[in-house]
Amino acid sequence: MAAGLFSAALPRAQVTSAGLEALVGRPADPMARELMDERGISIAKHQARQLDVEMCQRADLILVMDRGQRREVEGRYPFAIGKVFRLGEFNDRDVLDPYRAGKDAFQRSLASIEDGAQQWVDRISRVSS
């Protein structure tokens, strides 16, 4: 959902989505697709993939959902320290994983994702203009 929001808000940026424990090749959860479709953003082509060293090397910014993910990424890829941040960094909030938790959980997670994404988009836009 975050990648879809960033891609829509920053169409000239290269946005990639990957996970630490991704179910490789799987599409986005149907609930995530439904909620994003309601916002006019399709994530139907999304396929889960695993974060790897090459992605981390190419990335200017790596956004994760929570503190644990940040520690894990920085532990696996120490060279990425300094470009790994939480999506909710500016509010000091983690985004909870809604996987298998129902529509309410997806809606709460998406609200947190939208808030964090907007703050990052604003910051990225200021820096790149």
Backbone as CSV, one residue per row, in Angstrom:
resi,resn,N_x,N_y,N_z,CA_x,CA_y,CA_z,C_x,C_y,C_z
1,MET,0.835,-1.188,0.000,0.000,0.000,0.000,0.875,1.244,0.000
2,ALA,1.965,1.204,0.763,2.869,2.356,0.822,3.499,2.617,-0.544
3,ALA,3.946,1.569,-1.211,4.562,1.749,-2.528,3.568,2.346,-3.515
4,GLY,2.324,1.926,-3.445,1.300,2.487,-4.317,1.090,3.969,-4.065
5,LEU,1.042,4.353,-2.802,0.874,5.763,-2.456,2.066,6.595,-2.914
6,PHE,3.283,6.089,-2.680,4.476,6.820,-3.110,4.550,6.932,-4.630
7,SER,4.247,5.862,-5.324,4.286,5.888,-6.789,3.298,6.907,-7.347
8,ALA,2.120,6.989,-6.741,1.119,7.950,-7.194,1.535,9.383,-6.889
9,ALA,2.127,9.598,-5.726,2.487,10.956,-5.298,3.791,11.448,-5.910
10,LEU,4.682,10.526,-6.249,6.003,10.880,-6.796,6.227,10.104,-8.096
11,PRO,5.485,10.450,-9.140,5.519,9.634,-10.362,6.888,9.536,-11.035
12,ARG,7.788,10.485,-10.780,9.119,10.415,-11.398,10.115,9.627,-10.556
13,ALA,9.732,9.255,-9.364,10.627,8.488,-8.489,10.510,6.997,-8.800
14,GLN,11.591,6.295,-8.602,11.563,4.834,-8.719,11.243,4.282,-7.347
15,VAL,10.095,3.667,-7.218,9.620,3.131,-5.943,9.595,1.610,-6.044
16,THR,10.190,0.956,-5.080,10.247,-0.501,-5.046,9.722,-0.973,-3.701
17,SER,9.025,-2.090,-3.715,8.516,-2.684,-2.492,9.161,-4.049,-2.299
18,ALA,9.628,-4.302,-1.094,10.215,-5.598,-0.766,10.041,-5.847,0.723
19,GLY,10.096,-7.110,1.104,9.907,-7.451,2.502,11.055,-8.262,3.064
20,LEU,11.077,-8.360,4.371,12.087,-9.164,5.051,11.681,-10.630,5.117
21,GLU,10.390,-10.876,5.131,9.859,-12.242,5.155,8.726,-12.346,4.131
22,ALA,8.987,-11.836,2.940,7.964,-11.770,1.899,7.562,-13.160,1.420
23,LEU,6.297,-13.296,1.101,5.797,-14.506,0.449,6.018,-14.302,-1.051
24,VAL,7.232,-14.562,-1.476,7.714,-14.212,-2.815,6.737,-14.668,-3.905
25,GLY,6.428,-13.701,-4.799,5.558,-13.970,-5.929,4.086,-13.775,-5.664
26,ARG,3.712,-13.637,-4.407,2.296,-13.478,-4.070,1.818,-12.067,-4.384
27,PRO,0.562,-11.940,-4.804,0.011,-10.601,-5.047,-0.313,-9.911,-3.737
28,ALA,-0.632,-8.636,-3.836,-1.069,-7.890,-2.652,-2.333,-8.531,-2.094
29,ASP,-2.498,-8.429,-0.805,-3.675,-8.963,-0.132,-4.935,-8.355,-0.765
30,PRO,-5.986,-9.157,-0.947,-7.224,-8.623,-1.540,-7.770,-7.398,-0.796
31,MET,-7.662,-7.377,0.522,-8.157,-6.225,1.284,-7.321,-4.985,0.971
32,ALA,-6.009,-5.144,0.852,-5.147,-4.014,0.489,-5.520,-3.504,-0.899
33,ARG,-5.745,-4.415,-1.832,-6.132,-3.996,-3.192,-7.445,-3.236,-3.171
34,GLU,-8.412,-3.737,-2.402,-9.718,-3.079,-2.308,-9.587,-1.654,-1.756
35,LEU,-8.859,-1.507,-0.669,-8.714,-0.183,-0.055,-7.959,0.777,-0.968
36,MET,-6.962,0.284,-1.669,-6.224,1.157,-2.585,-7.069,1.498,-3.804
37,ASP,-7.852,0.538,-4.306,-8.763,0.817,-5.426,-9.740,1.931,-5.059
38,GLU,-10.197,1.947,-3.797,-11.107,3.004,-3.338,-10.451,4.378,-3.436
39,ARG,-9.131,4.410,-3.414,-8.382,5.670,-3.512,-7.925,5.944,-4.942
40,GLY,-8.346,5.089,-5.864,-7.980,5.272,-7.263,-6.557,4.846,-7.585
41,ILE,-5.980,4.013,-6.742,-4.606,3.542,-6.941,-4.634,2.017,-7.047
42,SER,-4.202,1.508,-8.179,-4.181,0.062,-8.369,-2.837,-0.519,-7.923
43,ILE,-2.915,-1.555,-7.100,-1.716,-2.311,-6.745,-1.876,-3.759,-7.229
44,ALA,-2.703,-3.929,-8.251,-3.009,-5.261,-8.777,-1.778,-5.965,-9.343
45,LYS,-0.794,-5.220,-9.815,0.395,-5.828,-10.410,1.482,-6.154,-9.376
46,HIS,1.250,-5.773,-8.126,2.247,-6.022,-7.082,2.506,-7.511,-6.918
47,GLN,3.778,-7.857,-6.803,4.188,-9.213,-6.445,5.229,-9.102,-5.344
48,ALA,5.027,-9.856,-4.290,5.943,-9.804,-3.148,7.331,-10.276,-3.550
49,ARG,8.316,-9.581,-2.998,9.692,-10.009,-3.212,10.503,-9.724,-1.962
50,GLN,11.618,-10.402,-1.885,12.485,-10.330,-0.725,13.470,-9.171,-0.887
51,LEU,13.690,-8.425,0.174,14.704,-7.378,0.172,16.067,-8.030,0.002
52,ASP,16.908,-7.430,-0.841,18.241,-8.007,-1.033,19.298,-6.911,-1.053
53,VAL,20.545,-7.321,-1.082,21.672,-6.395,-1.003,21.655,-5.392,-2.156
54,GLU,21.335,-5.842,-3.359,21.331,-4.943,-4.518,20.295,-3.828,-4.359
55,MET,19.116,-4.176,-3.881,18.080,-3.160,-3.659,18.563,-2.119,-2.658
56,CYS,19.186,-2.584,-1.588,19.670,-1.666,-0.554,20.794,-0.785,-1.080
57,GLN,21.632,-1.325,-1.928,22.723,-0.528,-2.492,22.189,0.557,-3.421
58,ARG,21.177,0.242,-4.219,20.627,1.205,-5.177,19.758,2.269,-4.516
59,ALA,19.178,1.957,-3.403,18.189,2.846,-2.779,18.831,4.092,-2.185
60,ASP,18.167,5.216,-2.382,18.547,6.451,-1.703,17.899,6.519,-0.324
61,LEU,16.747,5.866,-0.202,15.949,5.893,1.022,15.265,4.542,1.159
62,ILE,15.313,3.975,2.349,14.642,2.705,2.630,13.678,2.951,3.779
63,LEU,12.399,2.818,3.506,11.377,3.038,4.522,10.830,1.699,4.991
64,VAL,10.769,1.540,6.297,10.248,0.321,6.914,9.054,0.690,7.787
65,MET,8.359,-0.323,8.251,7.138,-0.078,9.004,7.338,0.073,10.512
66,ASP,8.381,-0.568,11.053,8.542,-0.503,12.503,10.009,-0.576,12.921
67,ARG,10.233,-0.370,14.212,11.597,-0.368,14.753,12.313,-1.702,14.525
68,GLY,11.582,-2.794,14.696,12.172,-4.109,14.504,12.669,-4.302,13.084
69,GLN,11.895,-3.860,12.116,12.328,-3.961,10.720,13.549,-3.093,10.466
70,ARG,13.574,-1.926,11.074,14.741,-1.054,10.893,16.005,-1.732,11.432
71,ARG,15.911,-2.281,12.626,17.065,-2.996,13.197,17.480,-4.164,12.303
72,GLU,16.510,-4.888,11.802,16.802,-6.056,10.959,17.485,-5.642,9.654
73,VAL,16.980,-4.623,8.997,17.594,-4.155,7.742,19.011,-3.658,8.009
74,GLU,19.174,-2.851,9.038,20.505,-2.320,9.350,21.465,-3.425,9.793
75,GLY,20.944,-4.453,10.441,21.779,-5.574,10.848,22.236,-6.418,9.665
76,ARG,21.324,-6.644,8.731,21.672,-7.432,7.543,22.556,-6.642,6.577
77,TYR,22.293,-5.340,6.479,22.963,-4.487,5.493,23.522,-3.247,6.181
78,PRO,24.606,-3.390,6.950,25.140,-2.263,7.726,25.486,-1.040,6.875
79,PHE,25.819,-1.252,5.616,26.122,-0.122,4.737,24.899,0.764,4.513
80,ALA,23.703,0.270,4.826,22.467,1.042,4.614,22.130,1.948,5.798
81,ILE,22.880,1.829,6.891,22.618,2.693,8.047,22.723,4.147,7.590
82,GLY,21.746,4.929,7.969,21.710,6.339,7.564,20.700,6.598,6.458
83,LYS,20.229,5.512,5.815,19.180,5.701,4.811,17.966,4.817,5.092
84,VAL,17.934,4.213,6.280,16.798,3.397,6.703,16.022,4.163,7.775
85,PHE,14.741,4.363,7.513,13.879,5.085,8.444,12.513,4.416,8.497
86,ARG,11.797,4.660,9.573,10.418,4.184,9.668,9.504,5.108,8.867
87,LEU,8.476,4.552,8.304,7.483,5.356,7.596,6.894,6.399,8.542
88,GLY,6.687,6.026,9.783,6.134,6.947,10.786,7.196,7.645,11.607
89,GLU,8.369,7.838,11.034,9.504,8.434,11.754,9.161,9.788,12.376
90,PHE,8.453,10.622,11.639,8.199,11.987,12.099,7.167,12.054,13.220
91,ASN,6.371,10.998,13.365,5.386,10.921,14.455,5.835,9.961,15.541
92,ASP,7.000,9.357,15.357,7.510,8.329,16.268,6.492,7.204,16.430
93,ARG,5.982,6.725,15.275,4.978,5.659,15.288,5.405,4.502,14.380
94,ASP,5.076,3.305,14.826,5.218,2.129,13.983,3.896,1.895,13.257
95,VAL,3.979,1.277,12.092,2.788,0.862,11.351,2.592,-0.619,11.643
96,LEU,1.430,-0.955,12.161,1.138,-2.347,12.502,0.820,-3.150,11.246
97,ASP,1.282,-4.381,11.219,1.045,-5.281,10.084,-0.384,-5.814,10.164
98,PRO,-1.204,-5.559,9.145,-2.594,-6.008,9.191,-2.817,-7.429,8.664
99,TYR,-1.750,-8.093,8.235,-1.879,-9.408,7.609,-2.727,-10.353,8.462
100,ARG,-3.763,-10.906,7.848,-4.697,-11.858,8.479,-5.465,-11.268,9.661
101,ALA,-5.599,-9.955,9.706,-6.259,-9.332,10.857,-7.596,-8.678,10.514
102,GLY,-8.040,-8.731,9.281,-9.353,-8.203,8.929,-9.337,-6.767,8.428
103,LYS,-10.499,-6.341,7.958,-10.629,-5.035,7.308,-10.294,-3.879,8.238
104,ASP,-10.748,-3.923,9.481,-10.460,-2.822,10.409,-8.958,-2.623,10.581
105,ALA,-8.228,-3.719,10.701,-6.771,-3.629,10.855,-6.141,-3.034,9.599
106,PHE,-6.625,-3.427,8.438,-6.097,-2.863,7.191,-6.399,-1.371,7.108
107,GLN,-7.586,-0.977,7.513,-7.937,0.446,7.481,-7.057,1.254,8.435
108,ARG,-6.814,0.732,9.628,-5.947,1.434,10.582,-4.513,1.519,10.051
109,SER,-4.025,0.421,9.505,-2.664,0.431,8.953,-2.569,1.406,7.787
110,LEU,-3.556,1.386,6.912,-3.522,2.292,5.773,-3.572,3.751,6.222
111,ALA,-4.348,4.057,7.247,-4.379,5.430,7.763,-2.988,5.841,8.248
112,SER,-2.298,4.951,8.948,-0.935,5.245,9.405,0.020,5.384,8.222
113,ILE,-0.142,4.517,7.238,0.705,4.571,6.043,0.479,5.878,5.291
114,GLU,-0.782,6.262,5.127,-1.081,7.513,4.422,-0.473,8.711,5.139
115,ASP,-0.581,8.732,6.450,-0.030,9.840,7.225,1.493,9.900,7.063
116,GLY,2.153,8.776,7.266,3.602,8.743,7.130,4.062,9.037,5.714
117,ALA,3.381,8.477,4.739,3.754,8.699,3.341,3.639,10.174,2.980
118,GLN,2.578,10.827,3.439,2.411,12.248,3.125,3.550,13.077,3.705
119,GLN,3.958,12.758,4.910,5.072,13.493,5.514,6.365,13.274,4.732
120,TRP,6.613,12.033,4.292,7.814,11.761,3.503,7.725,12.410,2.124
121,VAL,6.559,12.367,1.495,6.389,12.999,0.185,6.660,14.493,0.298
122,ASP,6.131,15.132,1.326,6.374,16.566,1.530,7.869,16.838,1.669
123,ARG,8.538,16.031,2.455,9.983,16.219,2.681,10.775,15.963,1.393
124,ILE,10.461,14.893,0.703,11.155,14.558,-0.554,10.921,15.651,-1.584
125,SER,9.708,16.148,-1.662,9.389,17.216,-2.620,10.184,18.494,-2.324
126,ARG,10.327,18.828,-1.054,11.094,20.023,-0.684,12.569,19.862,-1.063
127,VAL,13.099,18.675,-0.790,14.518,18.434,-1.045,14.811,18.371,-2.546
128,SER,13.893,17.847,-3.334,14.156,17.659,-4.753,13.729,18.835,-5.614
129,SER,13.185,19.878,-5.001,12.786,21.032,-5.831,13.792,22.157,-5.760
